[in-house]
């Protein structure tokens, strides 16, 4: 079970970071890389928000009861 928690935390954190990047690119706040097709496309802001929310859920699932031993 500890391995699954760790996987949730790592994958969830990466999803949150990726989702924030996509959201920033879609909103035109992050213009990197300059050749990205996502820049200024509001659809990617939606995709990024959904990805970040799912990642946050995974982080929450991995972190809950993380301090107790079972």
PDB file of N, H, CA, C and O in Angstrom:
ATOM      1  N   UNK A   1       0.816  -1.200   0.000  1.00  0.00           N
ATOM      2  CA  UNK A   1       0.000   0.000   0.000  1.00  0.00           C
ATOM      3  C   UNK A   1       0.861   1.266   0.000  1.00  0.00           C
ATOM      4  O   UNK A   1       0.478   2.286  -0.572  1.00  0.00           O
ATOM      5  N   UNK A   2       2.033   1.186   0.651  1.00  0.00           N
ATOM      6  H   UNK A   2       2.344   0.357   1.116  1.00  0.00           H
ATOM      7  CA  UNK A   2       2.925   2.344   0.705  1.00  0.00           C
ATOM      8  C   UNK A   2       3.452   2.681  -0.685  1.00  0.00           C
ATOM      9  O   UNK A   2       3.663   3.852  -1.000  1.00  0.00           O
ATOM     10  N   UNK A   3       3.666   1.663  -1.519  1.00  0.00           N
ATOM     11  H   UNK A   3       3.494   0.712  -1.263  1.00  0.00           H
ATOM     12  CA  UNK A   3       4.149   1.895  -2.882  1.00  0.00           C
ATOM     13  C   UNK A   3       3.078   2.620  -3.690  1.00  0.00           C
ATOM     14  O   UNK A   3       3.386   3.537  -4.451  1.00  0.00           O
ATOM     15  N   UNK A   4       1.838   2.217  -3.529  1.00  0.00           N
ATOM     16  H   UNK A   4       1.588   1.473  -2.911  1.00  0.00           H
ATOM     17  CA  UNK A   4       0.741   2.865  -4.250  1.00  0.00           C
ATOM     18  C   UNK A   4       0.602   4.327  -3.832  1.00  0.00           C
ATOM     19  O   UNK A   4       0.367   5.192  -4.676  1.00  0.00           O
ATOM     20  N   UNK A   5       0.745   4.609  -2.536  1.00  0.00           N
ATOM     21  H   UNK A   5       0.936   3.906  -1.850  1.00  0.00           H
ATOM     22  CA  UNK A   5       0.695   5.998  -2.061  1.00  0.00           C
ATOM     23  C   UNK A   5       1.787   6.831  -2.706  1.00  0.00           C
ATOM     24  O   UNK A   5       1.551   7.954  -3.151  1.00  0.00           O
ATOM     25  N   UNK A   6       2.982   6.268  -2.749  1.00  0.00           N
ATOM     26  H   UNK A   6       3.174   5.356  -2.387  1.00  0.00           H
ATOM     27  CA  UNK A   6       4.110   6.993  -3.336  1.00  0.00           C
ATOM     28  C   UNK A   6       3.873   7.240  -4.828  1.00  0.00           C
ATOM     29  O   UNK A   6       4.179   8.321  -5.331  1.00  0.00           O
ATOM     30  N   UNK A   7       3.336   6.255  -5.531  1.00  0.00           N
ATOM     31  H   UNK A   7       3.087   5.377  -5.122  1.00  0.00           H
ATOM     32  CA  UNK A   7       3.028   6.418  -6.956  1.00  0.00           C
ATOM     33  C   UNK A   7       1.990   7.523  -7.139  1.00  0.00           C
ATOM     34  O   UNK A   7       2.135   8.370  -8.021  1.00  0.00           O
ATOM     35  N   UNK A   8       0.946   7.520  -6.312  1.00  0.00           N
ATOM     36  H   UNK A   8       0.828   6.832  -5.596  1.00  0.00           H
ATOM     37  CA  UNK A   8      -0.076   8.569  -6.390  1.00  0.00           C
ATOM     38  C   UNK A   8       0.542   9.943  -6.168  1.00  0.00           C
ATOM     39  O   UNK A   8       0.214  10.892  -6.880  1.00  0.00           O
ATOM     40  N   UNK A   9       1.429  10.059  -5.193  1.00  0.00           N
ATOM     41  H   UNK A   9       1.696   9.288  -4.614  1.00  0.00           H
ATOM     42  CA  UNK A   9       2.047  11.354  -4.895  1.00  0.00           C
ATOM     43  C   UNK A   9       2.917  11.837  -6.056  1.00  0.00           C
ATOM     44  O   UNK A   9       2.849  13.005  -6.439  1.00  0.00           O
ATOM     45  N   UNK A  10       3.727  10.948  -6.610  1.00  0.00           N
ATOM     46  H   UNK A  10       3.783   9.999  -6.299  1.00  0.00           H
ATOM     47  CA  UNK A  10       4.623  11.345  -7.700  1.00  0.00           C
ATOM     48  C   UNK A  10       3.837  11.673  -8.960  1.00  0.00           C
ATOM     49  O   UNK A  10       4.038  12.727  -9.563  1.00  0.00           O
ATOM     50  N   UNK A  11       2.941  10.771  -9.363  1.00  0.00           N
ATOM     51  H   UNK A  11       2.777   9.915  -8.874  1.00  0.00           H
ATOM     52  CA  UNK A  11       2.158  10.999 -10.582  1.00  0.00           C
ATOM     53  C   UNK A  11       1.244  12.208 -10.414  1.00  0.00           C
ATOM     54  O   UNK A  11       1.101  13.013 -11.334  1.00  0.00           O
ATOM     55  N   UNK A  12       0.631  12.337  -9.250  1.00  0.00           N
ATOM     56  H   UNK A  12       0.747  11.683  -8.502  1.00  0.00           H
ATOM     57  CA  UNK A  12      -0.244  13.480  -8.990  1.00  0.00           C
ATOM     58  C   UNK A  12       0.498  14.804  -9.039  1.00  0.00           C
ATOM     59  O   UNK A  12      -0.006  15.778  -9.599  1.00  0.00           O
ATOM     60  N   UNK A  13       1.683  14.849  -8.459  1.00  0.00           N
ATOM     61  H   UNK A  13       2.092  14.058  -8.004  1.00  0.00           H
ATOM     62  CA  UNK A  13       2.483  16.079  -8.488  1.00  0.00           C
ATOM     63  C   UNK A  13       2.858  16.445  -9.914  1.00  0.00           C
ATOM     64  O   UNK A  13       2.759  17.607 -10.306  1.00  0.00           O
ATOM     65  N   UNK A  14       3.290  15.455 -10.692  1.00  0.00           N
ATOM     66  H   UNK A  14       3.370  14.511 -10.373  1.00  0.00           H
ATOM     67  CA  UNK A  14       3.635  15.719 -12.094  1.00  0.00           C
ATOM     68  C   UNK A  14       2.423  16.195 -12.892  1.00  0.00           C
ATOM     69  O   UNK A  14       2.543  17.070 -13.750  1.00  0.00           O
ATOM     70  N   UNK A  15       1.249  15.611 -12.605  1.00  0.00           N
ATOM     71  H   UNK A  15       1.151  14.900 -11.909  1.00  0.00           H
ATOM     72  CA  UNK A  15       0.038  16.038 -13.311  1.00  0.00           C
ATOM     73  C   UNK A  15      -0.345  17.469 -12.946  1.00  0.00           C
ATOM     74  O   UNK A  15      -0.777  18.231 -13.810  1.00  0.00           O
ATOM     75  N   UNK A  16      -0.192  17.839 -11.683  1.00  0.00           N
ATOM     76  H   UNK A  16       0.160  17.220 -10.981  1.00  0.00           H
ATOM     77  CA  UNK A  16      -0.498  19.212 -11.273  1.00  0.00           C
ATOM     78  C   UNK A  16       0.428  20.192 -11.994  1.00  0.00           C
ATOM     79  O   UNK A  16      -0.024  21.203 -12.532  1.00  0.00           O
ATOM     80  N   UNK A  17       1.718  19.886 -11.999  1.00  0.00           N
ATOM     81  H   UNK A  17       2.085  19.065 -11.561  1.00  0.00           H
ATOM     82  CA  UNK A  17       2.678  20.772 -12.667  1.00  0.00           C
ATOM     83  C   UNK A  17       2.409  20.872 -14.167  1.00  0.00           C
ATOM     84  O   UNK A  17       2.453  21.963 -14.734  1.00  0.00           O
ATOM     85  N   UNK A  18       2.133  19.743 -14.807  1.00  0.00           N
ATOM     86  H   UNK A  18       2.097  18.857 -14.346  1.00  0.00           H
ATOM     87  CA  UNK A  18       1.840  19.734 -16.234  1.00  0.00           C
ATOM     88  C   UNK A  18       0.538  20.504 -16.516  1.00  0.00           C
ATOM     89  O   UNK A  18       0.459  21.267 -17.479  1.00  0.00           O
ATOM     90  N   UNK A  19      -0.461  20.300 -15.681  1.00  0.00           N
ATOM     91  H   UNK A  19      -0.397  19.681 -14.899  1.00  0.00           H
ATOM     92  CA  UNK A  19      -1.726  20.999 -15.855  1.00  0.00           C
ATOM     93  C   UNK A  19      -1.586  22.498 -15.697  1.00  0.00           C
ATOM     94  O   UNK A  19      -2.209  23.263 -16.434  1.00  0.00           O
ATOM     95  N   UNK A  20      -0.771  22.928 -14.738  1.00  0.00           N
ATOM     96  H   UNK A  20      -0.265  22.307 -14.140  1.00  0.00           H
ATOM     97  CA  UNK A  20      -0.542  24.365 -14.565  1.00  0.00           C
ATOM     98  C   UNK A  20       0.190  24.957 -15.764  1.00  0.00           C
ATOM     99  O   UNK A  20      -0.099  26.078 -16.182  1.00  0.00           O
ATOM    100  N   UNK A  21       1.140  24.201 -16.315  1.00  0.00           N
ATOM    101  H   UNK A  21       1.375  23.290 -15.975  1.00  0.00           H
ATOM    102  CA  UNK A  21       1.836  24.660 -17.519  1.00  0.00           C
ATOM    103  C   UNK A  21       0.862  24.794 -18.685  1.00  0.00           C
ATOM    104  O   UNK A  21       0.862  25.808 -19.383  1.00  0.00           O
ATOM    105  N   UNK A  22       0.035  23.778 -18.895  1.00  0.00           N
ATOM    106  H   UNK A  22       0.034  22.954 -18.327  1.00  0.00           H
ATOM    107  CA  UNK A  22      -0.941  23.830 -19.998  1.00  0.00           C
ATOM    108  C   UNK A  22      -1.917  24.983 -19.807  1.00  0.00           C
ATOM    109  O   UNK A  22      -2.259  25.673 -20.767  1.00  0.00           O
ATOM    110  N   UNK A  23      -2.367  25.193 -18.577  1.00  0.00           N
ATOM    111  H   UNK A  23      -2.089  24.632 -17.797  1.00  0.00           H
ATOM    112  CA  UNK A  23      -3.296  26.290 -18.305  1.00  0.00           C
ATOM    113  C   UNK A  23      -2.639  27.633 -18.602  1.00  0.00           C
ATOM    114  O   UNK A  23      -3.235  28.498 -19.244  1.00  0.00           O
ATOM    115  N   UNK A  24      -1.409  27.797 -18.131  1.00  0.00           N
ATOM    116  H   UNK A  24      -0.925  27.095 -17.610  1.00  0.00           H
ATOM    117  CA  UNK A  24      -0.685  29.040 -18.392  1.00  0.00           C
ATOM    118  C   UNK A  24      -0.451  29.276 -19.870  1.00  0.00           C
ATOM    119  O   UNK A  24      -0.557  30.408 -20.342  1.00  0.00           O
ATOM    120  N   UNK A  25      -0.136  28.229 -20.603  1.00  0.00           N
ATOM    121  H   UNK A  25      -0.049  27.309 -20.220  1.00  0.00           H
ATOM    122  CA  UNK A  25       0.057  28.372 -22.049  1.00  0.00           C
ATOM    123  C   UNK A  25      -1.268  28.697 -22.738  1.00  0.00           C
ATOM    124  O   UNK A  25      -1.317  29.559 -23.614  1.00  0.00           O
ATOM    125  N   UNK A  26      -2.320  28.021 -22.350  1.00  0.00           N
ATOM    126  H   UNK A  26      -2.280  27.321 -21.638  1.00  0.00           H
ATOM    127  CA  UNK A  26      -3.624  28.256 -22.968  1.00  0.00           C
ATOM    128  C   UNK A  26      -4.136  29.665 -22.728  1.00  0.00           C
ATOM    129  O   UNK A  26      -4.803  30.242 -23.587  1.00  0.00           O
ATOM    130  N   UNK A  27      -3.828  30.221 -21.566  1.00  0.00           N
ATOM    131  H   UNK A  27      -3.287  29.752 -20.868  1.00  0.00           H
ATOM    132  CA  UNK A  27      -4.261  31.582 -21.245  1.00  0.00           C
ATOM    133  C   UNK A  27      -3.295  32.641 -21.766  1.00  0.00           C
ATOM    134  O   UNK A  27      -3.565  33.837 -21.659  1.00  0.00           O
ATOM    135  N   UNK A  28      -2.184  32.209 -22.325  1.00  0.00           N
ATOM    136  H   UNK A  28      -1.965  31.237 -22.412  1.00  0.00           H
ATOM    137  CA  UNK A  28      -1.199  33.147 -22.846  1.00  0.00           C
ATOM    138  C   UNK A  28      -0.319  33.761 -21.769  1.00  0.00           C
ATOM    139  O   UNK A  28       0.334  34.776 -22.013  1.00  0.00           O
ATOM    140  N   UNK A  29      -0.290  33.163 -20.580  1.00  0.00           N
ATOM    141  H   UNK A  29      -0.820  32.339 -20.381  1.00  0.00           H
ATOM    142  CA  UNK A  29       0.539  33.672 -19.487  1.00  0.00           C
ATOM    143  C   UNK A  29       1.964  33.123 -19.567  1.00  0.00           C
ATOM    144  O   UNK A  29       2.918  33.785 -19.157  1.00  0.00           O
ATOM    145  N   UNK A  30       2.095  31.915 -20.094  1.00  0.00           N
ATOM    146  H   UNK A  30       1.320  31.377 -20.427  1.00  0.00           H
ATOM    147  CA  UNK A  30       3.398  31.275 -20.262  1.00  0.00           C
ATOM    148  C   UNK A  30       3.601  31.077 -21.757  1.00  0.00           C
ATOM    149  O   UNK A  30       2.907  30.273 -22.381  1.00  0.00           O
ATOM    150  N   UNK A  31       4.536  31.796 -22.324  1.00  0.00           N
ATOM    151  H   UNK A  31       5.099  32.449 -21.817  1.00  0.00           H
ATOM    152  CA  UNK A  31       4.772  31.729 -23.764  1.00  0.00           C
ATOM    153  C   UNK A  31       6.033  30.924 -24.056  1.00  0.00           C
ATOM    154  O   UNK A  31       6.915  31.370 -24.791  1.00  0.00           O
ATOM    155  N   UNK A  32       6.103  29.736 -23.471  1.00  0.00           N
ATOM    156  H   UNK A  32       5.387  29.374 -22.875  1.00  0.00           H
ATOM    157  CA  UNK A  32       7.246  28.855 -23.641  1.00  0.00           C
ATOM    158  C   UNK A  32       6.752  27.444 -23.874  1.00  0.00           C
ATOM    159  O   UNK A  32       5.803  27.029 -23.208  1.00  0.00           O
ATOM    160  N   UNK A  33       7.320  26.710 -24.752  1.00  0.00           N
ATOM    161  H   UNK A  33       8.091  27.047 -25.293  1.00  0.00           H
ATOM    162  CA  UNK A  33       8.279  27.120 -25.788  1.00  0.00           C
ATOM    163  C   UNK A  33       7.576  27.931 -26.874  1.00  0.00           C
ATOM    164  O   UNK A  33       6.374  27.784 -27.094  1.00  0.00           O
ATOM    165  N   UNK A  34       8.311  28.755 -27.522  1.00  0.00           N
ATOM    166  H   UNK A  34       9.288  28.874 -27.344  1.00  0.00           H
ATOM    167  CA  UNK A  34       7.699  29.703 -28.465  1.00  0.00           C
ATOM    168  C   UNK A  34       7.051  29.015 -29.666  1.00  0.00           C
ATOM    169  O   UNK A  34       6.229  29.621 -30.353  1.00  0.00           O
ATOM    170  N   UNK A  35       7.407  27.769 -29.923  1.00  0.00           N
ATOM    171  H   UNK A  35       8.074  27.277 -29.365  1.00  0.00           H
ATOM    172  CA  UNK A  35       6.823  27.060 -31.067  1.00  0.00           C
ATOM    173  C   UNK A  35       5.628  26.188 -30.679  1.00  0.00           C
ATOM    174  O   UNK A  35       5.120  25.438 -31.512  1.00  0.00           O
ATOM    175  N   UNK A  36       5.175  26.275 -29.430  1.00  0.00           N
ATOM    176  H   UNK A  36       5.587  26.884 -28.753  1.00  0.00           H
ATOM    177  CA  UNK A  36       4.086  25.414 -28.963  1.00  0.00           C
ATOM    178  C   UNK A  36       2.761  25.786 -29.615  1.00  0.00           C
ATOM    179  O   UNK A  36       2.439  26.965 -29.766  1.00  0.00           O
ATOM    180  N   UNK A  37       2.003  24.774 -29.995  1.00  0.00           N
ATOM    181  H   UNK A  37       2.265  23.817 -29.872  1.00  0.00           H
ATOM    182  CA  UNK A  37       0.684  24.989 -30.590  1.00  0.00           C
ATOM    183  C   UNK A  37      -0.367  25.338 -29.547  1.00  0.00           C
ATOM    184  O   UNK A  37      -1.484  25.711 -29.905  1.00  0.00           O
ATOM    185  N   UNK A  38      -0.037  25.226 -28.276  1.00  0.00           N
ATOM    186  H   UNK A  38       0.870  24.923 -27.986  1.00  0.00           H
ATOM    187  CA  UNK A  38      -0.999  25.488 -27.199  1.00  0.00           C
ATOM    188  C   UNK A  38      -1.093  26.955 -26.813  1.00  0.00           C
ATOM    189  O   UNK A  38      -2.034  27.350 -26.125  1.00  0.00           O
ATOM    190  N   UNK A  39      -0.144  27.763 -27.238  1.00  0.00           N
ATOM    191  H   UNK A  39       0.620  27.442 -27.797  1.00  0.00           H
ATOM    192  CA  UNK A  39      -0.069  29.153 -26.794  1.00  0.00           C
ATOM    193  C   UNK A  39      -1.299  29.944 -27.212  1.00  0.00           C
ATOM    194  O   UNK A  39      -1.635  30.013 -28.394  1.00  0.00           O
ATOM    195  N   UNK A  40      -1.959  30.532 -26.241  1.00  0.00           N
ATOM    196  H   UNK A  40      -1.686  30.476 -25.281  1.00  0.00           H
ATOM    197  CA  UNK A  40      -3.109  31.383 -26.505  1.00  0.00           C
ATOM    198  C   UNK A  40      -4.366  30.633 -26.915  1.00  0.00           C
ATOM    199  O   UNK A  40      -5.323  31.257 -27.373  1.00  0.00           O
ATOM    200  N   UNK A  41      -4.392  29.310 -26.764  1.00  0.00           N
ATOM    201  H   UNK A  41      -3.614  28.803 -26.391  1.00  0.00           H
ATOM    202  CA  UNK A  41      -5.567  28.514 -27.132  1.00  0.00           C
ATOM    203  C   UNK A  41      -6.341  28.172 -25.860  1.00  0.00           C
ATOM    204  O   UNK A  41      -5.884  27.354 -25.061  1.00  0.00           O
ATOM    205  N   UNK A  42      -7.514  28.790 -25.661  1.00  0.00           N
ATOM    206  H   UNK A  42      -7.885  29.455 -26.310  1.00  0.00           H
ATOM    207  CA  UNK A  42      -8.263  28.590 -24.411  1.00  0.00           C
ATOM    208  C   UNK A  42      -8.656  27.134 -24.148  1.00  0.00           C
ATOM    209  O   UNK A  42      -8.884  26.759 -22.998  1.00  0.00           O
ATOM    210  N   UNK A  43      -8.737  26.321 -25.184  1.00  0.00           N
ATOM    211  H   UNK A  43      -8.552  26.626 -26.119  1.00  0.00           H
ATOM    212  CA  UNK A  43      -9.077  24.912 -24.984  1.00  0.00           C
ATOM    213  C   UNK A  43      -8.016  24.229 -24.103  1.00  0.00           C
ATOM    214  O   UNK A  43      -8.344  23.361 -23.295  1.00  0.00           O
ATOM    215  N   UNK A  44      -6.748  24.626 -24.263  1.00  0.00           N
ATOM    216  H   UNK A  44      -6.481  25.331 -24.920  1.00  0.00           H
ATOM    217  CA  UNK A  44      -5.682  24.036 -23.462  1.00  0.00           C
ATOM    218  C   UNK A  44      -5.728  24.512 -22.020  1.00  0.00           C
ATOM    219  O   UNK A  44      -5.230  23.825 -21.128  1.00  0.00           O
ATOM    220  N   UNK A  45      -6.313  25.663 -21.780  1.00  0.00           N
ATOM    221  H   UNK A  45      -6.718  26.221 -22.505  1.00  0.00           H
ATOM    222  CA  UNK A  45      -6.511  26.107 -20.393  1.00  0.00           C
ATOM    223  C   UNK A  45      -7.518  25.183 -19.701  1.00  0.00           C
ATOM    224  O   UNK A  45      -7.376  24.877 -18.517  1.00  0.00           O
ATOM    225  N   UNK A  46      -8.522  24.749 -20.440  1.00  0.00           N
ATOM    226  H   UNK A  46      -8.637  24.998 -21.402  1.00  0.00           H
ATOM    227  CA  UNK A  46      -9.512  23.811 -19.884  1.00  0.00           C
ATOM    228  C   UNK A  46      -8.866  22.458 -19.633  1.00  0.00           C
ATOM    229  O   UNK A  46      -9.022  21.887 -18.554  1.00  0.00           O
ATOM    230  N   UNK A  47      -8.135  21.935 -20.630  1.00  0.00           N
ATOM    231  H   UNK A  47      -8.009  22.399 -21.507  1.00  0.00           H
ATOM    232  CA  UNK A  47      -7.450  20.656 -20.462  1.00  0.00           C
ATOM    233  C   UNK A  47      -6.480  20.710 -19.281  1.00  0.00           C
ATOM    234  O   UNK A  47      -6.399  19.769 -18.492  1.00  0.00           O
ATOM    235  N   UNK A  48      -5.757  21.805 -19.168  1.00  0.00           N
ATOM    236  H   UNK A  48      -5.822  22.569 -19.809  1.00  0.00           H
ATOM    237  CA  UNK A  48      -4.801  21.954 -18.084  1.00  0.00           C
ATOM    238  C   UNK A  48      -5.464  21.999 -16.723  1.00  0.00           C
ATOM    239  O   UNK A  48      -4.963  21.412 -15.764  1.00  0.00           O
ATOM    240  N   UNK A  49      -6.583  22.690 -16.634  1.00  0.00           N
ATOM    241  H   UNK A  49      -6.990  23.167 -17.413  1.00  0.00           H
ATOM    242  CA  UNK A  49      -7.305  22.766 -15.358  1.00  0.00           C
ATOM    243  C   UNK A  49      -7.803  21.393 -14.931  1.00  0.00           C
ATOM    244  O   UNK A  49      -7.720  21.032 -13.757  1.00  0.00           O
ATOM    245  N   UNK A  50      -8.316  20.638 -15.880  1.00  0.00           N
ATOM    246  H   UNK A  50      -8.383  20.932 -16.833  1.00  0.00           H
ATOM    247  CA  UNK A  50      -8.809  19.284 -15.575  1.00  0.00           C
ATOM    248  C   UNK A  50      -7.640  18.396 -15.148  1.00  0.00           C
ATOM    249  O   UNK A  50      -7.750  17.651 -14.173  1.00  0.00           O
ATOM    250  N   UNK A  51      -6.526  18.472 -15.871  1.00  0.00           N
ATOM    251  H   UNK A  51      -6.436  19.077 -16.662  1.00  0.00           H
ATOM    252  CA  UNK A  51      -5.351  17.665 -15.538  1.00  0.00           C
ATOM    253  C   UNK A  51      -4.829  18.016 -14.144  1.00  0.00           C
ATOM    254  O   UNK A  51      -4.493  17.122 -13.367  1.00  0.00           O
ATOM    255  N   UNK A  52      -4.758  19.302 -13.824  1.00  0.00           N
ATOM    256  H   UNK A  52      -5.031  20.029 -14.455  1.00  0.00           H
ATOM    257  CA  UNK A  52      -4.284  19.729 -12.510  1.00  0.00           C
ATOM    258  C   UNK A  52      -5.237  19.258 -11.407  1.00  0.00           C
ATOM    259  O   UNK A  52      -4.789  18.866 -10.329  1.00  0.00           O
ATOM    260  N   UNK A  53      -6.537  19.295 -11.668  1.00  0.00           N
ATOM    261  H   UNK A  53      -6.900  19.613 -12.544  1.00  0.00           H
ATOM    262  CA  UNK A  53      -7.508  18.857 -10.661  1.00  0.00           C
ATOM    263  C   UNK A  53      -7.395  17.353 -10.404  1.00  0.00           C
ATOM    264  O   UNK A  53      -7.452  16.917  -9.254  1.00  0.00           O
ATOM    265  N   UNK A  54      -7.236  16.567 -11.452  1.00  0.00           N
ATOM    266  H   UNK A  54      -7.190  16.921 -12.386  1.00  0.00           H
ATOM    267  CA  UNK A  54      -7.064  15.123 -11.277  1.00  0.00           C
ATOM    268  C   UNK A  54      -5.753  14.842 -10.532  1.00  0.00           C
ATOM    269  O   UNK A  54      -5.699  13.969  -9.667  1.00  0.00           O
ATOM    270  N   UNK A  55      -4.709  15.583 -10.874  1.00  0.00           N
ATOM    271  H   UNK A  55      -4.752  16.292 -11.577  1.00  0.00           H
ATOM    272  CA  UNK A  55      -3.440  15.429 -10.167  1.00  0.00           C
ATOM    273  C   UNK A  55      -3.564  15.779  -8.696  1.00  0.00           C
ATOM    274  O   UNK A  55      -3.001  15.090  -7.846  1.00  0.00           O
ATOM    275  N   UNK A  56      -4.292  16.839  -8.386  1.00  0.00           N
ATOM    276  H   UNK A  56      -4.749  17.399  -9.077  1.00  0.00           H
ATOM    277  CA  UNK A  56      -4.497  17.223  -6.988  1.00  0.00           C
ATOM    278  C   UNK A  56      -5.267  16.140  -6.236  1.00  0.00           C
ATOM    279  O   UNK A  56      -4.994  15.878  -5.065  1.00  0.00           O
ATOM    280  N   UNK A  57      -6.219  15.518  -6.908  1.00  0.00           N
ATOM    281  H   UNK A  57      -6.441  15.731  -7.860  1.00  0.00           H
ATOM    282  CA  UNK A  57      -6.958  14.406  -6.288  1.00  0.00           C
ATOM    283  C   UNK A  57      -6.016  13.243  -5.984  1.00  0.00           C
ATOM    284  O   UNK A  57      -6.102  12.642  -4.914  1.00  0.00           O
ATOM    285  N   UNK A  58      -5.123  12.924  -6.913  1.00  0.00           N
ATOM    286  H   UNK A  58      -5.054  13.412  -7.783  1.00  0.00           H
ATOM    287  CA  UNK A  58      -4.162  11.846  -6.676  1.00  0.00           C
ATOM    288  C   UNK A  58      -3.222  12.188  -5.516  1.00  0.00           C
ATOM    289  O   UNK A  58      -2.907  11.329  -4.692  1.00  0.00           O
ATOM    290  N   UNK A  59      -2.780  13.438  -5.458  1.00  0.00           N
ATOM    291  H   UNK A  59      -3.035  14.136  -6.127  1.00  0.00           H
ATOM    292  CA  UNK A  59      -1.921  13.855  -4.339  1.00  0.00           C
ATOM    293  C   UNK A  59      -2.679  13.717  -3.028  1.00  0.00           C
ATOM    294  O   UNK A  59      -2.130  13.236  -2.037  1.00  0.00           O
ATOM    295  N   UNK A  60      -3.918  14.132  -3.021  1.00  0.00           N
ATOM    296  H   UNK A  60      -4.364  14.523  -3.826  1.00  0.00           H
ATOM    297  CA  UNK A  60      -4.729  14.026  -1.798  1.00  0.00           C
ATOM    298  C   UNK A  60      -4.901  12.555  -1.392  1.00  0.00           C
ATOM    299  O   UNK A  60      -4.781  12.212  -0.216  1.00  0.00           O
ATOM    300  N   UNK A  61      -5.182  11.694  -2.375  1.00  0.00           N
ATOM    301  H   UNK A  61      -5.280  11.973  -3.331  1.00  0.00           H
ATOM    302  CA  UNK A  61      -5.348  10.277  -2.048  1.00  0.00           C
ATOM    303  C   UNK A  61      -4.043   9.661  -1.542  1.00  0.00           C
ATOM    304  O   UNK A  61      -4.055   8.814  -0.648  1.00  0.00           O
ATOM    305  N   UNK A  62      -2.930  10.087  -2.114  1.00  0.00           N
ATOM    306  H   UNK A  62      -2.920  10.775  -2.840  1.00  0.00           H
ATOM    307  CA  UNK A  62      -1.643   9.559  -1.670  1.00  0.00           C
ATOM    308  C   UNK A  62      -1.224  10.104  -0.321  1.00  0.00           C
ATOM    309  O   UNK A  62      -0.497   9.431   0.410  1.00  0.00           O
ATOM    310  N   UNK A  63      -1.656  11.296   0.030  1.00  0.00           N
ATOM    311  H   UNK A  63      -2.247  11.843  -0.564  1.00  0.00           H
ATOM    312  CA  UNK A  63      -1.221  11.927   1.275  1.00  0.00           C
ATOM    313  C   UNK A  63      -2.119  11.573   2.466  1.00  0.00           C
ATOM    314  O   UNK A  63      -1.674  11.632   3.612  1.00  0.00           O
ATOM    315  N   UNK A  64      -3.345  11.216   2.211  1.00  0.00           N
ATOM    316  H   UNK A  64      -3.707  11.168   1.280  1.00  0.00           H
ATOM    317  CA  UNK A  64      -4.238  10.960   3.351  1.00  0.00           C
ATOM    318  C   UNK A  64      -3.807   9.665   4.049  1.00  0.00           C
ATOM    319  O   UNK A  64      -3.462   8.674   3.406  1.00  0.00           O
ATOM    320  N   UNK A  65      -3.838   9.706   5.325  1.00  0.00           N
ATOM    321  H   UNK A  65      -4.119  10.512   5.847  1.00  0.00           H
ATOM    322  CA  UNK A  65      -3.378   8.602   6.186  1.00  0.00           C
ATOM    323  C   UNK A  65      -1.934   8.215   5.889  1.00  0.00           C
ATOM    324  O   UNK A  65      -1.522   7.089   6.167  1.00  0.00           O
ATOM    325  N   UNK A  66      -1.169   9.141   5.328  1.00  0.00           N
ATOM    326  H   UNK A  66      -1.504  10.056   5.102  1.00  0.00           H
ATOM    327  CA  UNK A  66       0.222   8.838   5.016  1.00  0.00           C
ATOM    328  C   UNK A  66       1.111   8.750   6.241  1.00  0.00           C
ATOM    329  O   UNK A  66       2.144   8.082   6.205  1.00  0.00           O
ATOM    330  N   UNK A  67       0.728   9.413   7.332  1.00  0.00           N
ATOM    331  H   UNK A  67      -0.112   9.956   7.361  1.00  0.00           H
ATOM    332  CA  UNK A  67       1.567   9.440   8.516  1.00  0.00           C
ATOM    333  C   UNK A  67       1.385   8.234   9.412  1.00  0.00           C
ATOM    334  O   UNK A  67       2.276   7.912  10.198  1.00  0.00           O
ATOM    335  N   UNK A  68       0.267   7.570   9.313  1.00  0.00           N
ATOM    336  H   UNK A  68      -0.456   7.832   8.674  1.00  0.00           H
ATOM    337  CA  UNK A  68       0.005   6.421  10.187  1.00  0.00           C
ATOM    338  C   UNK A  68       0.601   5.145   9.637  1.00  0.00           C
ATOM    339  O   UNK A  68       0.790   5.005   8.429  1.00  0.00           O
ATOM    340  N   UNK A  69       0.895   4.215  10.531  1.00  0.00           N
ATOM    341  H   UNK A  69       0.741   4.329  11.513  1.00  0.00           H
ATOM    342  CA  UNK A  69       1.407   2.909  10.086  1.00  0.00           C
ATOM    343  C   UNK A  69       0.275   1.900  10.147  1.00  0.00           C
ATOM    344  O   UNK A  69      -0.528   1.892  11.080  1.00  0.00           O
ATOM    345  N   UNK A  70       0.230   1.055   9.135  1.00  0.00           N
ATOM    346  H   UNK A  70       0.882   1.062   8.376  1.00  0.00           H
ATOM    347  CA  UNK A  70      -0.835   0.053   9.087  1.00  0.00           C
ATOM    348  C   UNK A  70      -0.279  -1.301   8.800  1.00  0.00           C
ATOM    349  O   UNK A  70      -1.031  -2.273   8.723  1.00  0.00           O
TER     350      UNK A  70
END
